Structures are given as structure tokens and as C-alpha cells.
Amino acid sequence: MYGHDKDAKDLALAAFWYQEAPEIQERLYDTDAGFDILTTLDLDIDLAATRLL
């Protein structure tokens, strides 16, 4: 079926943009709560960005 996976691709792209956004990086590195998440997750930036959701 043509376009059957379009929603999945759109969701993956939105998640990528979210994780790479400068605002998310700032929240992780410049706030106590963000840095706590980072250290809890062994500085895994992708996982920490997802945890902020």
C-alpha cells in the first residue's frame, strides 16, 4: 500500500528534530533537572531528551 508508512516516517522525523533542538540540549546541560536526567542515564543524550518528554 503506497504511503502506508508515512505516519511512522513523520513521527520519526519529529522525534529526531526534537532530540536535536538546541532548546532541548540547553535544558539537559543548563538546568539542574536536565543534568540530573543526563547523569542518571549515563550521559545518553538521546535517551535523556526522550525522558524530558
Biopython code that builds the backbone (N, CA, C, O; Angstrom):
import numpy as np
from Bio.PDB.StructureBuilder import StructureBuilder

atoms = [
    (1, "MET", "N", (0.841, -1.158, 0.000)),
    (1, "MET", "CA", (0.000, 0.000, 0.000)),
    (1, "MET", "C", (0.903, 1.243, 0.000)),
    (1, "MET", "O", (1.752, 1.396, 0.878)),
    (2, "TYR", "N", (0.718, 2.112, -0.971)),
    (2, "TYR", "CA", (1.548, 3.312, -1.087)),
    (2, "TYR", "C", (1.271, 4.271, 0.071)),
    (2, "TYR", "O", (0.118, 4.546, 0.402)),
    (3, "GLY", "N", (2.337, 4.768, 0.675)),
    (3, "GLY", "CA", (2.207, 5.741, 1.755)),
    (3, "GLY", "C", (1.776, 5.146, 3.082)),
    (3, "GLY", "O", (1.490, 5.877, 4.030)),
    (4, "HIS", "N", (1.729, 3.836, 3.156)),
    (4, "HIS", "CA", (1.275, 3.155, 4.367)),
    (4, "HIS", "C", (2.134, 3.511, 5.584)),
    (4, "HIS", "O", (1.630, 3.570, 6.706)),
    (5, "ASP", "N", (3.421, 3.745, 5.363)),
    (5, "ASP", "CA", (4.318, 4.033, 6.482)),
    (5, "ASP", "C", (4.625, 5.522, 6.636)),
    (5, "ASP", "O", (5.552, 5.892, 7.356)),
    (6, "LYS", "N", (3.856, 6.370, 5.968)),
    (6, "LYS", "CA", (4.116, 7.811, 6.009)),
    (6, "LYS", "C", (4.043, 8.362, 7.440)),
    (6, "LYS", "O", (4.899, 9.151, 7.841)),
    (7, "ASP", "N", (3.041, 7.958, 8.201)),
    (7, "ASP", "CA", (2.910, 8.463, 9.570)),
    (7, "ASP", "C", (4.106, 8.073, 10.426)),
    (7, "ASP", "O", (4.574, 8.874, 11.235)),
    (8, "ALA", "N", (4.600, 6.868, 10.260)),
    (8, "ALA", "CA", (5.763, 6.421, 11.029)),
    (8, "ALA", "C", (6.990, 7.252, 10.675)),
    (8, "ALA", "O", (7.769, 7.622, 11.553)),
    (9, "LYS", "N", (7.160, 7.542, 9.398)),
    (9, "LYS", "CA", (8.300, 8.366, 8.977)),
    (9, "LYS", "C", (8.170, 9.781, 9.522)),
    (9, "LYS", "O", (9.156, 10.372, 9.962)),
    (10, "ASP", "N", (6.959, 10.327, 9.496)),
    (10, "ASP", "CA", (6.737, 11.672, 10.033)),
    (10, "ASP", "C", (7.023, 11.720, 11.529)),
    (10, "ASP", "O", (7.635, 12.670, 12.017)),
    (11, "LEU", "N", (6.587, 10.710, 12.247)),
    (11, "LEU", "CA", (6.830, 10.651, 13.689)),
    (11, "LEU", "C", (8.317, 10.524, 13.989)),
    (11, "LEU", "O", (8.822, 11.166, 14.910)),
    (12, "ALA", "N", (9.016, 9.705, 13.221)),
    (12, "ALA", "CA", (10.460, 9.552, 13.412)),
    (12, "ALA", "C", (11.182, 10.867, 13.144)),
    (12, "ALA", "O", (12.116, 11.218, 13.865)),
    (13, "LEU", "N", (10.761, 11.590, 12.122)),
    (13, "LEU", "CA", (11.382, 12.875, 11.807)),
    (13, "LEU", "C", (11.120, 13.889, 12.918)),
    (13, "LEU", "O", (12.024, 14.627, 13.309)),
    (14, "ALA", "N", (9.901, 13.929, 13.425)),
    (14, "ALA", "CA", (9.577, 14.849, 14.517)),
    (14, "ALA", "C", (10.396, 14.523, 15.763)),
    (14, "ALA", "O", (10.872, 15.432, 16.444)),
    (15, "ALA", "N", (10.564, 13.252, 16.063)),
    (15, "ALA", "CA", (11.369, 12.849, 17.217)),
    (15, "ALA", "C", (12.822, 13.254, 17.032)),
    (15, "ALA", "O", (13.464, 13.710, 17.978)),
    (16, "PHE", "N", (13.342, 13.095, 15.829)),
    (16, "PHE", "CA", (14.722, 13.497, 15.539)),
    (16, "PHE", "C", (14.888, 15.000, 15.730)),
    (16, "PHE", "O", (15.832, 15.446, 16.382)),
    (17, "TRP", "N", (13.970, 15.780, 15.161)),
    (17, "TRP", "CA", (14.054, 17.239, 15.309)),
    (17, "TRP", "C", (14.001, 17.634, 16.780)),
    (17, "TRP", "O", (14.744, 18.514, 17.215)),
    (18, "TYR", "N", (13.127, 16.986, 17.547)),
    (18, "TYR", "CA", (13.018, 17.281, 18.969)),
    (18, "TYR", "C", (14.341, 17.013, 19.680)),
    (18, "TYR", "O", (14.827, 17.858, 20.430)),
    (19, "GLN", "N", (14.921, 15.841, 19.446)),
    (19, "GLN", "CA", (16.157, 15.471, 20.137)),
    (19, "GLN", "C", (17.324, 16.367, 19.755)),
    (19, "GLN", "O", (18.229, 16.573, 20.564)),
    (20, "GLU", "N", (17.321, 16.898, 18.551)),
    (20, "GLU", "CA", (18.427, 17.719, 18.080)),
    (20, "GLU", "C", (18.221, 19.215, 18.313)),
    (20, "GLU", "O", (19.105, 20.014, 18.004)),
    (21, "ALA", "N", (17.082, 19.597, 18.845)),
    (21, "ALA", "CA", (16.768, 21.011, 19.051)),
    (21, "ALA", "C", (17.711, 21.625, 20.090)),
    (21, "ALA", "O", (17.957, 21.026, 21.136)),
    (22, "PRO", "N", (18.236, 22.813, 19.802)),
    (22, "PRO", "CA", (19.133, 23.479, 20.758)),
    (22, "PRO", "C", (18.471, 23.697, 22.124)),
    (22, "PRO", "O", (19.142, 23.648, 23.155)),
    (23, "GLU", "N", (17.167, 23.936, 22.129)),
    (23, "GLU", "CA", (16.464, 24.162, 23.395)),
    (23, "GLU", "C", (16.502, 22.917, 24.283)),
    (23, "GLU", "O", (16.605, 23.024, 25.505)),
    (24, "ILE", "N", (16.419, 21.759, 23.675)),
    (24, "ILE", "CA", (16.467, 20.516, 24.448)),
    (24, "ILE", "C", (17.867, 20.304, 24.999)),
    (24, "ILE", "O", (18.031, 19.915, 26.155)),
    (25, "GLN", "N", (18.874, 20.558, 24.175)),
    (25, "GLN", "CA", (20.259, 20.436, 24.634)),
    (25, "GLN", "C", (20.504, 21.389, 25.806)),
    (25, "GLN", "O", (21.163, 21.022, 26.780)),
    (26, "GLU", "N", (19.972, 22.616, 25.711)),
    (26, "GLU", "CA", (20.132, 23.591, 26.796)),
    (26, "GLU", "C", (19.445, 23.103, 28.068)),
    (26, "GLU", "O", (20.002, 23.227, 29.159)),
    (27, "ARG", "N", (18.242, 22.551, 27.937)),
    (27, "ARG", "CA", (17.542, 22.036, 29.121)),
    (27, "ARG", "C", (18.327, 20.922, 29.789)),
    (27, "ARG", "O", (18.338, 20.811, 31.015)),
    (28, "LEU", "N", (18.982, 20.099, 28.985)),
    (28, "LEU", "CA", (19.737, 18.981, 29.553)),
    (28, "LEU", "C", (21.017, 19.445, 30.238)),
    (28, "LEU", "O", (21.378, 18.925, 31.294)),
    (29, "TYR", "N", (21.693, 20.403, 29.656)),
    (29, "TYR", "CA", (23.000, 20.806, 30.181)),
    (29, "TYR", "C", (22.948, 22.015, 31.112)),
    (29, "TYR", "O", (23.825, 22.176, 31.960)),
    (30, "ASP", "N", (21.932, 22.866, 30.965)),
    (30, "ASP", "CA", (21.925, 24.127, 31.706)),
    (30, "ASP", "C", (20.942, 24.177, 32.864)),
    (30, "ASP", "O", (20.843, 25.198, 33.544)),
    (31, "THR", "N", (20.220, 23.101, 33.100)),
    (31, "THR", "CA", (19.319, 23.079, 34.255)),
    (31, "THR", "C", (19.707, 21.917, 35.169)),
    (31, "THR", "O", (20.210, 20.889, 34.715)),
    (32, "ASP", "N", (19.465, 22.101, 36.442)),
    (32, "ASP", "CA", (19.777, 21.033, 37.394)),
    (32, "ASP", "C", (18.974, 19.768, 37.091)),
    (32, "ASP", "O", (19.505, 18.658, 37.139)),
    (33, "ALA", "N", (17.688, 19.949, 36.777)),
    (33, "ALA", "CA", (16.841, 18.790, 36.490)),
    (33, "ALA", "C", (17.326, 18.056, 35.243)),
    (33, "ALA", "O", (17.375, 16.826, 35.218)),
    (34, "GLY", "N", (17.682, 18.812, 34.217)),
    (34, "GLY", "CA", (18.175, 18.200, 32.989)),
    (34, "GLY", "C", (19.478, 17.461, 33.207)),
    (34, "GLY", "O", (19.668, 16.356, 32.700)),
    (35, "PHE", "N", (20.370, 18.069, 33.960)),
    (35, "PHE", "CA", (21.657, 17.414, 34.209)),
    (35, "PHE", "C", (21.487, 16.172, 35.079)),
    (35, "PHE", "O", (22.214, 15.192, 34.918)),
    (36, "ASP", "N", (20.524, 16.215, 36.004)),
    (36, "ASP", "CA", (20.231, 15.018, 36.806)),
    (36, "ASP", "C", (19.768, 13.870, 35.911)),
    (36, "ASP", "O", (20.169, 12.722, 36.104)),
    (37, "ILE", "N", (18.922, 14.189, 34.933)),
    (37, "ILE", "CA", (18.466, 13.162, 33.993)),
    (37, "ILE", "C", (19.654, 12.611, 33.219)),
    (37, "ILE", "O", (19.796, 11.397, 33.071)),
    (38, "LEU", "N", (20.508, 13.503, 32.726)),
    (38, "LEU", "CA", (21.684, 13.068, 31.961)),
    (38, "LEU", "C", (22.567, 12.131, 32.771)),
    (38, "LEU", "O", (22.974, 11.077, 32.281)),
    (39, "THR", "N", (22.860, 12.508, 33.997)),
    (39, "THR", "CA", (23.763, 11.680, 34.799)),
    (39, "THR", "C", (23.108, 10.354, 35.184)),
    (39, "THR", "O", (23.783, 9.327, 35.250)),
    (40, "THR", "N", (21.807, 10.373, 35.436)),
    (40, "THR", "CA", (21.092, 9.138, 35.745)),
    (40, "THR", "C", (21.155, 8.161, 34.576)),
    (40, "THR", "O", (21.206, 6.947, 34.771)),
    (41, "LEU", "N", (21.152, 8.701, 33.365)),
    (41, "LEU", "CA", (21.147, 7.867, 32.158)),
    (41, "LEU", "C", (22.537, 7.747, 31.544)),
    (41, "LEU", "O", (22.670, 7.509, 30.344)),
    (42, "ASP", "N", (23.567, 7.911, 32.360)),
    (42, "ASP", "CA", (24.959, 7.752, 31.918)),
    (42, "ASP", "C", (25.301, 8.622, 30.714)),
    (42, "ASP", "O", (25.994, 8.189, 29.793)),
    (43, "LEU", "N", (24.802, 9.859, 30.737)),
    (43, "LEU", "CA", (25.073, 10.868, 29.702)),
    (43, "LEU", "C", (24.621, 10.442, 28.303)),
    (43, "LEU", "O", (25.203, 10.866, 27.305)),
    (44, "ASP", "N", (23.593, 9.613, 28.233)),
    (44, "ASP", "CA", (22.995, 9.223, 26.950)),
    (44, "ASP", "C", (22.036, 10.343, 26.531)),
    (44, "ASP", "O", (20.906, 10.416, 27.015)),
    (45, "ILE", "N", (22.496, 11.208, 25.635)),
    (45, "ILE", "CA", (21.742, 12.402, 25.267)),
    (45, "ILE", "C", (20.406, 12.050, 24.620)),
    (45, "ILE", "O", (19.389, 12.666, 24.938)),
    (46, "ASP", "N", (20.391, 11.076, 23.726)),
    (46, "ASP", "CA", (19.141, 10.701, 23.056)),
    (46, "ASP", "C", (18.108, 10.190, 24.052)),
    (46, "ASP", "O", (16.938, 10.567, 23.986)),
    (47, "LEU", "N", (18.531, 9.348, 24.956)),
    (47, "LEU", "CA", (17.614, 8.809, 25.959)),
    (47, "LEU", "C", (17.156, 9.903, 26.921)),
    (47, "LEU", "O", (15.989, 9.938, 27.311)),
    (48, "ALA", "N", (18.066, 10.788, 27.300)),
    (48, "ALA", "CA", (17.713, 11.881, 28.209)),
    (48, "ALA", "C", (16.722, 12.839, 27.555)),
    (48, "ALA", "O", (15.786, 13.303, 28.207)),
    (49, "ALA", "N", (16.919, 13.136, 26.280)),
    (49, "ALA", "CA", (15.991, 14.015, 25.567)),
    (49, "ALA", "C", (14.606, 13.383, 25.517)),
    (49, "ALA", "O", (13.594, 14.069, 25.664)),
    (50, "THR", "N", (14.571, 12.089, 25.311)),
    (50, "THR", "CA", (13.293, 11.385, 25.295)),
    (50, "THR", "C", (12.647, 11.416, 26.671)),
    (50, "THR", "O", (11.428, 11.541, 26.780)),
    (51, "ARG", "N", (13.444, 11.305, 27.713)),
    (51, "ARG", "CA", (12.923, 11.336, 29.082)),
    (51, "ARG", "C", (12.273, 12.688, 29.390)),
    (51, "ARG", "O", (11.332, 12.751, 30.182)),
    (52, "LEU", "N", (12.763, 13.767, 28.776)),
    (52, "LEU", "CA", (12.165, 15.077, 29.008)),
    (52, "LEU", "C", (10.725, 15.159, 28.514)),
    (52, "LEU", "O", (9.942, 15.979, 28.993)),
    (53, "LEU", "N", (10.384, 14.311, 27.560)),
    (53, "LEU", "CA", (9.010, 14.315, 27.060)),
    (53, "LEU", "C", (8.055, 13.944, 28.170)),
    (53, "LEU", "O", (6.845, 13.892, 27.951)),
]
sb = StructureBuilder()
sb.init_structure("model")
sb.init_model(0)
sb.init_chain("A")
sb.init_seg("    ")
for serial, (resi, resn, name, xyz) in enumerate(atoms, 1):
    if name == "N":
        sb.init_residue(resn, " ", resi, " ")
    sb.init_atom(name, np.array(xyz, "f"), 0.0, 1.0, " ", f" {name:<3s}", serial, name[0])
structure = sb.get_structure()
